[in-house]
C-alpha cells in the first residue's frame, strides 16, 4: 500500500472524527463533566443528600422542656405499713424538675412550629434551640392528643421555613431522611426508605384519630419525636411521632404523621383553638378476601360500612350499612398502593367541604356527594 493510499484510507477519517468531537465539546460543554462508566447512571440516585439536608436542616429545631413534678421525700412513704399513716398527715410537698427533649419543624416565618403533643404535654417551660445556635422561649398555641400534634410559637427574626412535600404521592421505596435531636446529642440526620403508607397503629396510644401513618426504616430514637421526615429533595413529608419497638430505641420501624394532615391540624389550632376534623357519620371495617367473596367482589380493596349515623352526611347522601366504599374524592381506599382510611381522609377536610364517595351496592358501582360536617357530641346509629 502506498503512503498516499494509507493517508486517504486511515488518517483522513480519523482527523475528521477528531474535528467533529472537538466541535461537539464546544457546543455541549456539559459532556466534558459526564462521568464515565455505569457508576454515574441516574438510576443509582445521588451520591449525596447534602443539598436536601442543607435545605431542610435549618428548619428543624431541638426542643427542651421542663416541668415540676410533686414528690414526697420520706423514705417510708411507699411502705404499706406506713402509707396509711402518712396519707393522714399534712406532710410538706417537694418538687423535682423533670426534663424532656424532642424536635420540631418551623412551618412559617412568623414563628409557628409543629411538634408532637407528647413532647410538650404538661411542660412548664419550653426552650427551642435553632440549628444556627439561637435560642428562644416557646409558647404553646394549642395541642391535640388524638393527633399527637402541638403548635408552638417563637419570636425570632430570619427564620428558615421548611418546604412542604406531597406525602399523598409517597411510594414504598422512596428515599427519606429523618432529621431531629436523638438522645439530646444535637441535630442528627438518618437515611432510609418509605417502608409502607397508610399504616394504622391499633392500640398504640399515638394519634388515635389517625389511620394513615407513613412507615420508614430511617433510624428514629428518643428525641426525634416532632422532627422532620423529608424526601430526597428536603421537602417535608411527615412529623416523626412513634417507634414500634419495646426497647424504646430504633428497630427499623417508625412512623410519621403525613405533613398534609399535620398542616391541617396546625391551621385548625391557630384559627379555632382546637382541631375540627370532618365527619361523614359512618363506621366501617376493612375488606378482606373472605368478605369480598361474600359480597361477590373480585377485589378486597375498600371498606364495608357497618353503621350509619342518622341524619349524618353519609345518611343524607344515601349510603347504607353493607355498602362497600372504594374511593373517597377519587382516591382508592386501602388498595395497598395509595392506601387511605376514611378517618384519615376526613382529617384533611373541614365541615362544609363536599366530598365524593364511590361505593358498591348489590354489585353495582355508585358515586354520591356528601357535605362533611362536624361530629356531634351524641348521635344515633342505624
C-alpha positions as CSV (number, residue, x, y, z in Angstrom):
1,X,0.0,0.0,0.0
2,X,1.4,3.4,-1.0
3,X,1.8,6.1,1.6
4,X,-0.7,8.3,-0.2
5,X,-3.3,5.4,-0.2
6,X,-2.7,4.9,3.6
7,X,-3.3,8.6,4.3
8,X,-6.5,8.6,2.3
9,X,-8.0,5.4,3.9
10,X,-7.0,5.9,7.6
11,X,-5.5,9.3,8.6
12,X,-8.2,11.4,6.9
13,X,-11.2,9.7,8.6
14,X,-9.5,9.8,12.0
15,X,-8.8,13.5,11.6
16,X,-12.4,14.3,10.5
17,X,-13.6,12.4,13.6
18,X,-11.4,14.4,15.9
19,X,-12.7,17.6,14.4
20,X,-16.3,16.5,14.9
21,X,-15.6,15.5,18.5
22,X,-14.0,18.8,19.3
23,X,-16.9,20.7,17.8
24,X,-19.4,18.7,19.9
25,X,-17.4,19.5,23.1
26,X,-17.5,23.2,22.2
27,X,-21.2,23.1,21.5
28,X,-22.1,20.9,24.5
29,X,-19.7,21.6,27.3
30,X,-21.7,19.5,29.8
31,X,-20.3,16.4,28.1
32,X,-16.9,17.2,29.5
33,X,-18.1,16.5,33.1
34,X,-20.1,13.5,32.3
35,X,-19.0,10.6,34.5
36,X,-17.5,7.6,32.8
37,X,-18.9,4.1,33.2
38,X,-22.1,2.8,34.9
39,X,-21.3,4.4,38.3
40,X,-22.7,7.7,37.0
41,X,-26.1,6.2,36.0
42,X,-29.0,8.4,37.0
43,X,-30.9,5.3,38.1
44,X,-28.5,4.9,41.0
45,X,-29.6,8.1,42.6
46,X,-27.5,10.9,44.1
47,X,-24.2,10.2,45.7
48,X,-25.0,12.7,48.5
49,X,-28.1,14.1,50.1
50,X,-26.3,17.1,51.4
51,X,-28.4,19.5,49.3
52,X,-31.6,18.1,50.9
53,X,-30.1,18.4,54.4
54,X,-28.9,22.0,53.7
55,X,-32.5,22.9,52.7
56,X,-34.4,21.2,55.4
57,X,-31.9,21.2,58.4
58,X,-32.1,24.9,59.3
59,X,-35.9,24.5,59.7
60,X,-35.7,21.7,62.2
61,X,-35.3,22.7,65.9
62,X,-34.3,21.0,69.1
63,X,-36.9,21.3,71.9
64,X,-36.1,21.1,75.6
65,X,-38.9,21.1,78.2
66,X,-39.1,21.2,82.0
67,X,-42.0,20.6,84.3
68,X,-42.2,20.4,88.1
69,X,-43.3,17.0,89.5
70,X,-44.6,16.8,93.1
71,X,-42.6,14.3,95.1
72,X,-42.8,13.1,98.7
73,X,-39.3,12.6,100.0
74,X,-40.0,10.5,103.1
75,X,-38.3,7.1,102.6
76,X,-41.0,5.1,104.3
77,X,-43.9,6.7,102.2
78,X,-44.2,3.7,99.9
79,X,-44.1,1.1,102.7
80,X,-47.6,-0.4,103.0
81,X,-47.4,-0.3,106.8
82,X,-46.7,3.4,106.9
83,X,-48.6,4.7,103.8
84,X,-51.9,5.0,105.6
85,X,-50.3,7.0,108.4
86,X,-48.5,9.4,106.0
87,X,-51.7,9.9,104.0
88,X,-53.5,11.2,107.1
89,X,-50.7,13.6,107.9
90,X,-50.2,17.0,106.3
91,X,-46.6,16.5,105.1
92,X,-45.0,19.2,103.0
93,X,-44.7,18.5,99.3
94,X,-41.4,18.8,97.5
95,X,-40.9,19.2,93.8
96,X,-38.3,17.9,91.4
97,X,-37.8,19.2,87.9
98,X,-38.3,16.7,85.1
99,X,-36.6,17.4,81.8
100,X,-37.7,16.2,78.4
101,X,-36.3,16.6,74.9
102,X,-37.7,16.4,71.4
103,X,-37.7,18.1,68.0
104,X,-39.8,20.4,66.0
105,X,-40.2,21.9,62.5
106,X,-40.5,25.6,61.6
107,X,-43.6,25.9,59.4
108,X,-43.9,29.7,58.9
109,X,-41.6,32.7,59.0
110,X,-43.7,34.2,61.8
111,X,-42.5,31.5,64.2
112,X,-45.1,28.7,64.2
113,X,-43.5,25.3,64.9
114,X,-45.0,21.8,64.7
115,X,-44.1,19.1,67.2
116,X,-45.7,16.2,69.0
117,X,-48.2,16.6,71.7
118,X,-46.3,14.1,73.9
119,X,-43.1,16.2,73.6
120,X,-44.6,19.3,75.3
121,X,-47.5,17.9,77.3
122,X,-47.6,19.4,80.8
123,X,-44.4,21.4,80.3
124,X,-43.9,24.4,82.5
125,X,-41.1,25.8,80.3
126,X,-40.2,25.1,76.6
127,X,-36.9,26.2,75.1
128,X,-36.3,26.0,71.3
129,X,-32.7,25.7,70.0
130,X,-32.3,26.6,66.3
131,X,-29.8,25.0,64.0
132,X,-27.9,28.3,63.9
133,X,-27.4,28.3,67.6
134,X,-30.1,30.8,68.6
135,X,-32.5,30.0,71.5
136,X,-36.0,31.2,72.2
137,X,-38.7,30.6,74.8
138,X,-41.7,29.0,73.1
139,X,-45.4,29.3,73.9
140,X,-47.9,26.5,73.3
141,X,-50.5,27.8,70.9
142,X,-52.5,24.6,71.1
143,X,-52.3,20.8,71.2
144,X,-54.3,17.7,70.3
145,X,-53.6,14.3,71.8
146,X,-55.8,12.5,69.3
147,X,-53.4,13.5,66.5
148,X,-50.3,13.7,68.8
149,X,-49.6,17.2,67.5
150,X,-48.8,20.5,69.1
151,X,-48.2,24.0,67.7
152,X,-45.6,26.3,69.3
153,X,-44.8,29.9,68.7
154,X,-41.5,31.7,68.9
155,X,-40.4,35.3,68.2
156,X,-37.2,35.4,66.3
157,X,-36.2,37.1,63.0
158,X,-34.9,35.5,59.8
159,X,-36.4,32.0,60.4
160,X,-35.8,29.3,57.8
161,X,-39.1,27.7,56.8
162,X,-39.2,24.1,55.6
163,X,-40.6,23.4,52.1
164,X,-43.6,21.1,52.3
165,X,-43.8,18.0,50.1
166,X,-46.6,15.7,48.9
167,X,-46.9,12.7,51.2
168,X,-50.0,11.5,49.4
169,X,-47.7,10.8,46.5
170,X,-45.1,9.0,48.5
171,X,-44.4,5.5,47.4
172,X,-42.8,2.5,49.1
173,X,-39.1,2.5,48.3
174,X,-38.8,6.3,48.1
175,X,-35.6,7.6,49.9
176,X,-36.4,9.7,53.0
177,X,-34.3,11.4,55.7
178,X,-35.2,11.8,59.4
179,X,-33.9,15.0,61.0
180,X,-34.1,15.5,64.7
181,X,-32.4,15.6,68.1
182,X,-32.0,11.9,69.2
183,X,-30.9,11.5,72.9
184,X,-30.2,15.2,73.0
185,X,-26.9,14.9,71.1
186,X,-27.9,17.7,68.7
187,X,-29.3,17.8,65.2
188,X,-28.8,14.4,63.5
189,X,-29.8,13.1,60.1
190,X,-30.6,9.4,59.4
191,X,-31.5,7.9,56.0
192,X,-33.9,5.2,54.9
193,X,-36.8,4.5,52.7
194,X,-40.6,4.6,52.9
195,X,-41.5,1.1,54.1
196,X,-45.2,1.4,53.9
197,X,-48.0,4.0,53.6
198,X,-51.5,4.2,55.2
199,X,-50.4,2.4,58.4
200,X,-53.0,2.1,61.2
201,X,-51.4,1.8,64.7
202,X,-54.1,0.0,66.6
203,X,-53.9,0.5,70.4
204,X,-50.7,2.5,70.0
205,X,-51.9,5.4,72.1
206,X,-50.4,7.7,69.4
207,X,-52.6,9.7,67.1
208,X,-55.7,7.7,67.9
209,X,-57.7,9.5,65.3
210,X,-55.2,8.9,62.5
211,X,-55.0,5.8,60.4
212,X,-52.7,6.9,57.7
213,X,-49.1,6.9,59.1
214,X,-46.0,6.8,56.9
215,X,-43.7,4.0,57.9
216,X,-40.0,4.2,57.5
217,X,-36.8,2.3,58.4
218,X,-34.8,5.6,58.9
219,X,-33.4,5.4,62.4
220,X,-35.7,7.3,64.8
221,X,-34.8,7.4,68.5
222,X,-36.0,9.2,71.7
223,X,-35.6,12.9,71.0
224,X,-36.5,12.5,67.3
225,X,-40.2,12.9,68.1
226,X,-41.6,16.0,66.5
227,X,-38.8,16.2,63.9
228,X,-39.0,16.1,60.2
229,X,-39.2,13.2,57.8
230,X,-38.2,14.7,54.4
231,X,-37.8,13.4,50.9
232,X,-34.6,13.3,48.9
233,X,-35.1,17.0,48.0
234,X,-35.5,18.2,51.5
235,X,-39.3,18.6,51.4
236,X,-41.4,17.8,54.4
237,X,-43.3,14.5,54.2
238,X,-44.2,14.0,57.8
239,X,-43.7,14.6,61.5
240,X,-41.9,11.7,63.2
241,X,-44.1,10.5,66.1
242,X,-43.5,7.0,67.3
243,X,-41.3,3.9,67.3
244,X,-42.5,0.3,67.1
245,X,-40.0,-1.3,69.5
246,X,-40.5,-2.5,73.0
247,X,-37.0,-1.3,74.0
248,X,-37.8,2.3,73.1
249,X,-34.9,2.5,70.6
250,X,-34.8,2.4,66.9
251,X,-35.6,-1.0,65.5
252,X,-36.1,-0.1,61.8
253,X,-39.9,0.5,62.2
254,X,-41.0,4.1,62.9
255,X,-44.0,6.2,61.9
256,X,-44.6,9.8,60.8
257,X,-47.8,11.8,60.6
258,X,-48.2,12.9,56.9
259,X,-47.5,16.6,56.5
260,X,-50.8,17.4,54.8
261,X,-52.7,16.2,57.9
262,X,-50.3,17.9,60.3
263,X,-50.7,21.2,58.5
264,X,-54.5,21.0,58.6
265,X,-54.3,20.3,62.3
266,X,-52.0,23.3,62.8
267,X,-54.3,25.6,60.8
268,X,-57.3,24.5,62.9
269,X,-55.4,25.0,66.2
270,X,-54.3,28.5,65.1
271,X,-57.7,29.5,63.7
272,X,-60.2,27.8,66.1
273,X,-58.1,26.9,69.1
274,X,-58.8,23.2,68.5
275,X,-58.9,20.6,65.8
276,X,-62.1,20.4,63.8
277,X,-62.0,17.2,61.8
278,X,-64.5,16.5,59.1
279,X,-67.1,13.8,59.8
280,X,-69.1,11.5,57.5
281,X,-71.2,9.7,60.0
282,X,-70.1,6.2,59.2
283,X,-68.5,3.2,60.9
284,X,-66.6,0.8,58.7
285,X,-64.2,-2.1,58.7
286,X,-61.6,-3.0,56.1
287,X,-62.4,-5.5,53.4
288,X,-60.6,-8.9,53.4
289,X,-60.7,-11.8,50.9
290,X,-63.4,-13.6,52.9
291,X,-65.7,-10.5,52.9
292,X,-65.0,-9.8,49.3
293,X,-66.2,-13.3,48.4
294,X,-69.3,-13.0,50.5
295,X,-70.1,-9.7,48.6
296,X,-69.3,-11.3,45.3
297,X,-66.4,-8.9,44.6
298,X,-63.2,-9.8,42.8
299,X,-61.1,-7.3,44.9
300,X,-60.7,-6.9,48.6
301,X,-60.0,-3.1,48.2
302,X,-62.2,-0.8,50.2
303,X,-64.1,-0.7,53.5
304,X,-67.5,-2.1,54.4
305,X,-70.0,0.3,56.0
306,X,-71.1,-1.3,59.3
307,X,-73.2,1.5,60.7
308,X,-74.6,4.8,59.5
309,X,-75.4,7.7,61.9
310,X,-78.9,9.1,61.5
311,X,-79.0,12.4,59.7
312,X,-75.3,12.4,59.3
313,X,-73.6,13.3,56.0
314,X,-73.4,9.7,54.7
315,X,-77.0,9.0,55.7
316,X,-78.3,12.2,53.8
317,X,-76.2,11.1,50.8
318,X,-78.0,7.8,50.7
319,X,-75.4,5.4,52.0
320,X,-76.5,2.3,53.8
321,X,-74.9,-0.4,56.0
322,X,-73.4,-3.1,53.8
323,X,-72.2,-0.6,51.1
324,X,-68.5,-1.1,50.1
325,X,-66.7,2.2,49.8
326,X,-63.9,2.0,47.3
327,X,-62.9,5.7,46.7
328,X,-63.2,9.0,48.5
329,X,-62.7,12.0,46.3
330,X,-61.3,9.6,43.6
331,X,-58.6,8.3,45.9
332,X,-58.7,4.4,46.3
333,X,-59.4,3.2,49.8
334,X,-57.0,0.6,51.2
335,X,-55.7,-0.6,47.8
336,X,-52.1,-1.3,49.1
337,X,-50.6,1.4,46.9
338,X,-52.2,4.7,47.9
339,X,-53.9,3.3,50.9
340,X,-56.0,5.7,52.9
341,X,-58.6,5.3,55.6
342,X,-61.9,7.2,55.7
343,X,-60.9,8.8,59.0
344,X,-57.5,9.9,57.6
345,X,-59.3,11.5,54.6
346,X,-61.7,13.3,56.9
347,X,-58.8,14.6,58.9
348,X,-57.8,16.8,55.9
349,X,-61.3,18.2,55.4
350,X,-63.4,20.8,57.2
351,X,-67.1,20.9,57.9
352,X,-68.8,22.3,54.9
353,X,-66.5,20.7,52.4
354,X,-68.0,18.4,49.7
355,X,-66.6,15.0,49.1
356,X,-67.4,12.4,46.5
357,X,-67.9,8.8,47.7
358,X,-67.8,5.8,45.3
359,X,-69.3,2.6,46.7
360,X,-70.6,-0.8,45.5
361,X,-74.1,-1.9,46.4
362,X,-75.5,-5.2,45.1
363,X,-72.6,-5.5,42.7
364,X,-73.2,-2.1,41.1
365,X,-70.9,0.9,41.5
366,X,-72.4,4.3,42.5
367,X,-71.0,7.7,43.3
368,X,-72.6,10.3,45.5
369,X,-71.6,13.6,47.0
370,X,-71.7,14.3,50.8
371,X,-71.3,17.5,52.7
372,X,-68.8,17.0,55.5
373,X,-70.0,18.1,58.9
374,X,-68.6,18.4,62.4
375,X,-69.1,15.3,64.6
376,X,-71.9,16.0,67.1
377,X,-71.5,15.1,70.8
378,X,-74.2,12.4,70.7
379,X,-75.8,10.7,67.7
380,X,-77.8,7.6,66.9
381,X,-76.7,5.0,64.5
382,X,-78.7,2.8,62.1
